[in-house]
Amino acid sequence: MLKMRTKYPEIKSLMKPDPNLIWIIVLMVLTQLVAFYLVKDLDWKWVLFWAYAFGSCINHSMTLAIHEVSHNSAFGNNRALWNRWFGIFANLPIGVPYSVSFKRYHMDHHRYLGGDGIDVDIPTDFEGWFFCTTFRKFVWVILQPLFYAFRPLFINPKPISYLEVINTVIQITFDIIVYYVFGIRSLVYMLAASLLGLGLHPISGHFIAEHYMFLKGHETYSYYGPLNLLTFNVGYHNEHHDFPNVPGKNLPLVRKIAAEYYDSLPHYTSWVKVLYDFVMDDTVSPYSRMKRHQKGQAALETAMLRSPSYGVCT
């Protein structure tokens, strides 16, 4: 926001890499490697228990570390390729190639928030139409990682890049190594941790909290609660969209500096409550997002604002 940057030029000093991010990610990868060893001989029920109770937190947190890296917060904008390679490394314990593709689509999300046919964070028409009852929304929350994985193929498919190929080859190679070194239980633990952690999980409340319009007229919401400690402050979402070059570590400082802009905005203090309200509130569904139609072939440069649609089952 130009007005805010002019009034508070000190915010610019917060736009710098966070070197601590590098060591945190390395520690998280090593932690999961230790976990692979510890679960390799457990009964299946305990493999799945620890996948949800522990691995899910690490793997979901790692996806948000990759979010940080996608903004070049690890090595800075001058070493963009270093960030891409480091993102591929951070991707390893997630089990599914994700980092490079996320970077490509996430930049569209920032440039064209809610852009119809561009921003793949927007649910498809089918999702909005079908998942509109309490039970169906509950199922949708559980299956969120699958929708996020396959939605880009239907909304905005992109040509495969060489880095995506490298990401995939390295990830599959790592998965094979995990299988041969630790066994099938460790491989299942890794994949289950990602699937469960990105589905019905307290941290997953951020998917809905960020841009679902529980209040008409408010498109983006921040969350100020303890789970920011595990998620690189992704809850400071208004602040993040205003200043995407500020690493998550510094987003609370943005709010403190420009408190007059943020303190009066509606925000959340519980992602669990967000999930509960989304499932139980009949006026909210995957349709409860602001969508902008792109004008002409241009595209991608201008956006026409459209009123939000609210799904109603018939």
Contacts in CASP RR format, 6 or more apart in sequence:
PFRMAT RR
TARGET T0000
AUTHOR 0000-0000-0000
METHOD contacts of the structure
MODEL  1
MLKMRTKYPEIKSLMKPDPNLIWIIVLMVLTQLVAFYLVKDLDWKWVLFW
AYAFGSCINHSMTLAIHEVSHNSAFGNNRALWNRWFGIFANLPIGVPYSV
SFKRYHMDHHRYLGGDGIDVDIPTDFEGWFFCTTFRKFVWVILQPLFYAF
RPLFINPKPISYLEVINTVIQITFDIIVYYVFGIRSLVYMLAASLLGLGL
HPISGHFIAEHYMFLKGHETYSYYGPLNLLTFNVGYHNEHHDFPNVPGKN
LPLVRKIAAEYYDSLPHYTSWVKVLYDFVMDDTVSPYSRMKRHQKGQAAL
ETAMLRSPSYGVCT
1 242 0 8 1.000
1 261 0 8 1.000
4 11 0 8 1.000
4 242 0 8 1.000
4 258 0 8 1.000
4 261 0 8 1.000
5 11 0 8 1.000
5 12 0 8 1.000
7 258 0 8 1.000
8 257 0 8 1.000
8 258 0 8 1.000
10 257 0 8 1.000
11 243 0 8 1.000
11 246 0 8 1.000
11 254 0 8 1.000
11 257 0 8 1.000
11 258 0 8 1.000
14 243 0 8 1.000
14 246 0 8 1.000
14 247 0 8 1.000
14 250 0 8 1.000
14 253 0 8 1.000
14 254 0 8 1.000
15 243 0 8 1.000
15 245 0 8 1.000
15 246 0 8 1.000
16 76 0 8 1.000
16 247 0 8 1.000
17 72 0 8 1.000
17 73 0 8 1.000
17 74 0 8 1.000
17 75 0 8 1.000
17 76 0 8 1.000
17 247 0 8 1.000
18 68 0 8 1.000
18 73 0 8 1.000
18 74 0 8 1.000
18 247 0 8 1.000
18 248 0 8 1.000
18 249 0 8 1.000
18 250 0 8 1.000
19 74 0 8 1.000
20 249 0 8 1.000
21 65 0 8 1.000
21 68 0 8 1.000
21 69 0 8 1.000
21 73 0 8 1.000
21 74 0 8 1.000
21 232 0 8 1.000
21 247 0 8 1.000
21 249 0 8 1.000
22 74 0 8 1.000
22 75 0 8 1.000
22 86 0 8 1.000
24 65 0 8 1.000
25 62 0 8 1.000
25 65 0 8 1.000
25 69 0 8 1.000
25 74 0 8 1.000
25 86 0 8 1.000
25 89 0 8 1.000
25 90 0 8 1.000
28 58 0 8 1.000
28 61 0 8 1.000
28 62 0 8 1.000
28 65 0 8 1.000
28 90 0 8 1.000
28 93 0 8 1.000
29 62 0 8 1.000
29 89 0 8 1.000
29 90 0 8 1.000
29 92 0 8 1.000
29 93 0 8 1.000
31 58 0 8 1.000
32 55 0 8 1.000
32 58 0 8 1.000
32 59 0 8 1.000
32 93 0 8 1.000
32 190 0 8 1.000
33 93 0 8 1.000
35 50 0 8 1.000
35 54 0 8 1.000
35 55 0 8 1.000
35 58 0 8 1.000
35 189 0 8 1.000
36 178 0 8 1.000
36 182 0 8 1.000
36 186 0 8 1.000
36 189 0 8 1.000
36 190 0 8 1.000
37 182 0 8 1.000
37 186 0 8 1.000
38 50 0 8 1.000
39 46 0 8 1.000
39 47 0 8 1.000
39 50 0 8 1.000
39 51 0 8 1.000
39 185 0 8 1.000
39 186 0 8 1.000
39 189 0 8 1.000
40 182 0 8 1.000
40 183 0 8 1.000
40 185 0 8 1.000
40 186 0 8 1.000
41 185 0 8 1.000
42 50 0 8 1.000
42 185 0 8 1.000
44 185 0 8 1.000
47 185 0 8 1.000
47 188 0 8 1.000
47 189 0 8 1.000
47 192 0 8 1.000
48 188 0 8 1.000
48 192 0 8 1.000
50 189 0 8 1.000
51 188 0 8 1.000
51 189 0 8 1.000
51 192 0 8 1.000
51 193 0 8 1.000
51 196 0 8 1.000
52 192 0 8 1.000
52 193 0 8 1.000
52 196 0 8 1.000
52 197 0 8 1.000
52 201 0 8 1.000
54 193 0 8 1.000
55 189 0 8 1.000
55 193 0 8 1.000
55 197 0 8 1.000
56 193 0 8 1.000
56 194 0 8 1.000
56 196 0 8 1.000
56 197 0 8 1.000
56 201 0 8 1.000
56 203 0 8 1.000
57 197 0 8 1.000
57 203 0 8 1.000
57 230 0 8 1.000
58 93 0 8 1.000
58 193 0 8 1.000
59 93 0 8 1.000
59 94 0 8 1.000
59 190 0 8 1.000
59 193 0 8 1.000
59 194 0 8 1.000
59 197 0 8 1.000
59 198 0 8 1.000
60 194 0 8 1.000
60 197 0 8 1.000
60 198 0 8 1.000
60 201 0 8 1.000
60 203 0 8 1.000
60 204 0 8 1.000
60 231 0 8 1.000
61 203 0 8 1.000
61 230 0 8 1.000
61 231 0 8 1.000
61 232 0 8 1.000
62 90 0 8 1.000
62 91 0 8 1.000
62 93 0 8 1.000
62 94 0 8 1.000
63 94 0 8 1.000
63 98 0 8 1.000
63 102 0 8 1.000
63 198 0 8 1.000
64 231 0 8 1.000
64 232 0 8 1.000
64 234 0 8 1.000
65 90 0 8 1.000
65 232 0 8 1.000
66 87 0 8 1.000
66 90 0 8 1.000
66 91 0 8 1.000
66 98 0 8 1.000
66 99 0 8 1.000
66 102 0 8 1.000
67 102 0 8 1.000
67 106 0 8 1.000
67 232 0 8 1.000
67 234 0 8 1.000
68 74 0 8 1.000
68 232 0 8 1.000
68 247 0 8 1.000
68 248 0 8 1.000
69 83 0 8 1.000
69 86 0 8 1.000
69 87 0 8 1.000
69 90 0 8 1.000
69 99 0 8 1.000
70 83 0 8 1.000
70 87 0 8 1.000
70 99 0 8 1.000
70 102 0 8 1.000
70 103 0 8 1.000
70 106 0 8 1.000
70 107 0 8 1.000
71 244 0 8 1.000
71 245 0 8 1.000
71 247 0 8 1.000
72 79 0 8 1.000
72 80 0 8 1.000
72 83 0 8 1.000
73 83 0 8 1.000
73 247 0 8 1.000
73 248 0 8 1.000
74 82 0 8 1.000
74 83 0 8 1.000
74 86 0 8 1.000
74 87 0 8 1.000
75 82 0 8 1.000
75 83 0 8 1.000
75 86 0 8 1.000
76 83 0 8 1.000
77 245 0 8 1.000
84 99 0 8 1.000
84 100 0 8 1.000
84 103 0 8 1.000
84 163 0 8 1.000
87 99 0 8 1.000
87 100 0 8 1.000
88 99 0 8 1.000
88 100 0 8 1.000
88 163 0 8 1.000
88 166 0 8 1.000
88 167 0 8 1.000
88 170 0 8 1.000
88 171 0 8 1.000
90 99 0 8 1.000
91 97 0 8 1.000
91 98 0 8 1.000
91 99 0 8 1.000
91 167 0 8 1.000
91 171 0 8 1.000
92 170 0 8 1.000
92 171 0 8 1.000
92 174 0 8 1.000
93 190 0 8 1.000
93 193 0 8 1.000
94 190 0 8 1.000
94 194 0 8 1.000
95 171 0 8 1.000
95 174 0 8 1.000
95 175 0 8 1.000
95 190 0 8 1.000
95 191 0 8 1.000
95 194 0 8 1.000
96 149 0 8 1.000
96 171 0 8 1.000
96 191 0 8 1.000
96 194 0 8 1.000
97 164 0 8 1.000
97 167 0 8 1.000
97 168 0 8 1.000
97 170 0 8 1.000
97 171 0 8 1.000
97 172 0 8 1.000
98 167 0 8 1.000
99 167 0 8 1.000
100 161 0 8 1.000
100 163 0 8 1.000
100 164 0 8 1.000
100 166 0 8 1.000
100 167 0 8 1.000
101 152 0 8 1.000
101 164 0 8 1.000
101 167 0 8 1.000
104 158 0 8 1.000
104 161 0 8 1.000
105 120 0 8 1.000
105 152 0 8 1.000
105 156 0 8 1.000
105 158 0 8 1.000
108 118 0 8 1.000
108 119 0 8 1.000
108 120 0 8 1.000
108 156 0 8 1.000
109 119 0 8 1.000
109 120 0 8 1.000
109 121 0 8 1.000
110 241 0 8 1.000
110 244 0 8 1.000
111 300 0 8 1.000
112 118 0 8 1.000
112 119 0 8 1.000
112 292 0 8 1.000
112 294 0 8 1.000
112 300 0 8 1.000
112 303 0 8 1.000
113 119 0 8 1.000
113 211 0 8 1.000
113 219 0 8 1.000
113 220 0 8 1.000
113 241 0 8 1.000
113 290 0 8 1.000
113 292 0 8 1.000
114 121 0 8 1.000
114 122 0 8 1.000
114 211 0 8 1.000
114 289 0 8 1.000
114 290 0 8 1.000
114 291 0 8 1.000
114 292 0 8 1.000
114 303 0 8 1.000
115 122 0 8 1.000
115 291 0 8 1.000
115 292 0 8 1.000
115 293 0 8 1.000
115 294 0 8 1.000
115 303 0 8 1.000
116 122 0 8 1.000
116 291 0 8 1.000
116 292 0 8 1.000
116 293 0 8 1.000
116 294 0 8 1.000
116 306 0 8 1.000
117 155 0 8 1.000
117 156 0 8 1.000
117 294 0 8 1.000
118 155 0 8 1.000
118 156 0 8 1.000
118 294 0 8 1.000
118 300 0 8 1.000
119 156 0 8 1.000
120 151 0 8 1.000
120 152 0 8 1.000
120 155 0 8 1.000
120 156 0 8 1.000
121 211 0 8 1.000
122 155 0 8 1.000
122 289 0 8 1.000
122 291 0 8 1.000
123 147 0 8 1.000
123 151 0 8 1.000
123 286 0 8 1.000
123 287 0 8 1.000
123 289 0 8 1.000
124 151 0 8 1.000
124 154 0 8 1.000
124 155 0 8 1.000
127 140 0 8 1.000
127 147 0 8 1.000
127 286 0 8 1.000
128 285 0 8 1.000
128 286 0 8 1.000
128 287 0 8 1.000
128 311 0 8 1.000
129 287 0 8 1.000
129 311 0 8 1.000
130 136 0 8 1.000
131 137 0 8 1.000
131 139 0 8 1.000
131 140 0 8 1.000
131 285 0 8 1.000
131 286 0 8 1.000
132 285 0 8 1.000
132 286 0 8 1.000
132 287 0 8 1.000
132 311 0 8 1.000
132 312 0 8 1.000
132 313 0 8 1.000
133 313 0 8 1.000
134 279 0 8 1.000
134 280 0 8 1.000
134 282 0 8 1.000
137 278 0 8 1.000
137 279 0 8 1.000
137 285 0 8 1.000
137 286 0 8 1.000
138 200 0 8 1.000
138 279 0 8 1.000
140 147 0 8 1.000
140 286 0 8 1.000
141 199 0 8 1.000
141 200 0 8 1.000
141 204 0 8 1.000
141 208 0 8 1.000
141 275 0 8 1.000
141 278 0 8 1.000
141 279 0 8 1.000
142 199 0 8 1.000
142 200 0 8 1.000
143 199 0 8 1.000
144 198 0 8 1.000
144 199 0 8 1.000
144 204 0 8 1.000
144 207 0 8 1.000
145 194 0 8 1.000
145 195 0 8 1.000
145 197 0 8 1.000
145 198 0 8 1.000
145 199 0 8 1.000
148 198 0 8 1.000
148 207 0 8 1.000
152 158 0 8 1.000
175 187 0 8 1.000
175 190 0 8 1.000
178 186 0 8 1.000
178 187 0 8 1.000
178 190 0 8 1.000
179 186 0 8 1.000
179 187 0 8 1.000
197 203 0 8 1.000
197 204 0 8 1.000
198 204 0 8 1.000
200 275 0 8 1.000
202 227 0 8 1.000
202 271 0 8 1.000
202 272 0 8 1.000
202 275 0 8 1.000
203 227 0 8 1.000
203 230 0 8 1.000
203 231 0 8 1.000
203 271 0 8 1.000
204 271 0 8 1.000
204 275 0 8 1.000
205 271 0 8 1.000
205 272 0 8 1.000
205 274 0 8 1.000
205 275 0 8 1.000
206 223 0 8 1.000
206 227 0 8 1.000
206 231 0 8 1.000
206 234 0 8 1.000
206 235 0 8 1.000
206 237 0 8 1.000
206 271 0 8 1.000
208 274 0 8 1.000
208 275 0 8 1.000
208 278 0 8 1.000
209 221 0 8 1.000
209 223 0 8 1.000
209 235 0 8 1.000
209 237 0 8 1.000
209 268 0 8 1.000
209 271 0 8 1.000
209 274 0 8 1.000
210 220 0 8 1.000
210 221 0 8 1.000
210 235 0 8 1.000
210 237 0 8 1.000
211 219 0 8 1.000
211 220 0 8 1.000
211 221 0 8 1.000
211 237 0 8 1.000
211 289 0 8 1.000
211 290 0 8 1.000
212 278 0 8 1.000
212 284 0 8 1.000
212 288 0 8 1.000
212 289 0 8 1.000
213 219 0 8 1.000
213 284 0 8 1.000
213 288 0 8 1.000
213 289 0 8 1.000
213 290 0 8 1.000
213 308 0 8 1.000
214 221 0 8 1.000
214 277 0 8 1.000
214 281 0 8 1.000
214 284 0 8 1.000
214 288 0 8 1.000
215 266 0 8 1.000
216 308 0 8 1.000
217 308 0 8 1.000
218 265 0 8 1.000
218 266 0 8 1.000
219 290 0 8 1.000
220 237 0 8 1.000
220 238 0 8 1.000
220 241 0 8 1.000
221 237 0 8 1.000
221 238 0 8 1.000
221 265 0 8 1.000
221 266 0 8 1.000
221 267 0 8 1.000
221 268 0 8 1.000
222 235 0 8 1.000
222 236 0 8 1.000
222 237 0 8 1.000
222 238 0 8 1.000
222 239 0 8 1.000
222 255 0 8 1.000
222 262 0 8 1.000
222 265 0 8 1.000
222 267 0 8 1.000
222 268 0 8 1.000
223 235 0 8 1.000
223 236 0 8 1.000
223 237 0 8 1.000
223 267 0 8 1.000
223 268 0 8 1.000
223 269 0 8 1.000
223 271 0 8 1.000
223 274 0 8 1.000
224 235 0 8 1.000
224 236 0 8 1.000
224 267 0 8 1.000
224 268 0 8 1.000
224 269 0 8 1.000
225 235 0 8 1.000
225 269 0 8 1.000
225 270 0 8 1.000
227 271 0 8 1.000
228 234 0 8 1.000
228 235 0 8 1.000
228 236 0 8 1.000
232 247 0 8 1.000
232 248 0 8 1.000
232 249 0 8 1.000
233 240 0 8 1.000
233 248 0 8 1.000
233 249 0 8 1.000
233 251 0 8 1.000
233 252 0 8 1.000
234 240 0 8 1.000
234 248 0 8 1.000
236 248 0 8 1.000
236 251 0 8 1.000
236 252 0 8 1.000
236 254 0 8 1.000
236 255 0 8 1.000
238 262 0 8 1.000
238 265 0 8 1.000
238 267 0 8 1.000
239 246 0 8 1.000
239 251 0 8 1.000
239 254 0 8 1.000
239 255 0 8 1.000
239 262 0 8 1.000
240 246 0 8 1.000
240 248 0 8 1.000
240 251 0 8 1.000
242 254 0 8 1.000
243 251 0 8 1.000
243 254 0 8 1.000
246 254 0 8 1.000
254 262 0 8 1.000
255 262 0 8 1.000
255 263 0 8 1.000
268 274 0 8 1.000
277 284 0 8 1.000
278 284 0 8 1.000
283 310 0 8 1.000
284 310 0 8 1.000
285 310 0 8 1.000
285 311 0 8 1.000
285 312 0 8 1.000
286 311 0 8 1.000
287 308 0 8 1.000
287 309 0 8 1.000
287 310 0 8 1.000
287 311 0 8 1.000
288 308 0 8 1.000
288 309 0 8 1.000
288 310 0 8 1.000
288 311 0 8 1.000
289 308 0 8 1.000
290 305 0 8 1.000
290 306 0 8 1.000
290 308 0 8 1.000
291 306 0 8 1.000
291 308 0 8 1.000
291 309 0 8 1.000
292 303 0 8 1.000
292 304 0 8 1.000
292 305 0 8 1.000
292 306 0 8 1.000
293 303 0 8 1.000
293 304 0 8 1.000
293 306 0 8 1.000
294 300 0 8 1.000
294 302 0 8 1.000
294 303 0 8 1.000
294 304 0 8 1.000
295 302 0 8 1.000
295 303 0 8 1.000
295 304 0 8 1.000
END
